[in-house]
Amino acid sequence: MKITDVRLRTVKSDNELKLKAYADITFDESFVIHGLKIIDGQKGMFVAMPSRKMPDGEYKDIVHPIKPELRKEITDIVIEKYHEVEKKEGKEE
């Protein structure tokens, strides 16, 4: 599967300093996953998969890659897109 589109919605809130953006990714122009989160964590930026709060209060991923290679590809592409958008928005100010 190939990622064919990435769409971002940046977060501009003082309340959520760690959450930088939401992302939607499309695979092979035919399958989309909404609600990935770009988070600035203690060890740098990472992409969190969409999750749902379970009755016991724990959060469980709704979708996630099985192979680490796909997780890395998703992370690299989404964060690269975030930096492109961030740079573009910075120039417009």
N, C-alpha and C positions, 0 to 999 in steps of 0.2 A: 504494500500500500504506500502511496505517495501523498504527502500533504500538498494540496493544490491551492489552498487559500487560508489565510489567517486574518481574522478581524479582531480589533481591540477596542475596548472602552476603558479609557484611563480613569482613575479614581483621584479626585481632587478633594480630599477631606482631611482635616487635621485630626479627626477621631480615629482614622485608620491609616496610621503612618506606614505600617508594614505592607498592606495591600496596595499594590501599584496599579493593577488593571485586571479586567476580565478579558478572556480570550475565547473565541469560537474558532475551531479548526475544521477544515473540510478535507476529506480523503478522497482521492480519485474523482473529484468533482461530483461525488454521489453520496457521501455519508458525512454528516456534520456532528460534532460534539460541541455543545454550548456549555459555558460556565466554568472553564478552566480559570484559575487565579494565578496571577503573577505576584509573588510575595518576596519581599526583601527580608530574608532571614539572617540569622547570626553568621551563617557560613556563605552568605551571598544570595543572589537571586535564584529562585526555583519556581517551578510550575506545579501547582496543586491540582489534582483532578477533581471533577465535580463530586460532591459528597452529599449525604443525607444524614440528618440526626436520627439516631435510633432511639427506641423507647427508653433504653438504659442511659441515654445521654451521650453515648459514644458516637463519633462521626465515622461513617463507612463510605468509601469511594463507590460511586455508582458505576463508573467505567474506569478502566485503567489498563495500560499496556502490560502484557505478560512478559515480554522480553525486555531486558535492560537497554538493548540497542534502540528499540523504538521509543522508550522513555527518554533516552538521551537525545534522539532526533527531534522529538516533540519539544523538549526543553530548549534545545539550541535554536530551533527555528522560531519559537514563540518569543523567547527573550531577545533574539536578534531583531524581530519585528518591533518589539517594545522599544528598543534603543533607537530604531529608525523613527518611530512616531515621536518619541521623547525629543530627539534632535530636531525634527521638523517643527514641533510645537515651540521649542525654545527659540528657533529662528524667527517665528512669527510674532513674538512678543515685542 
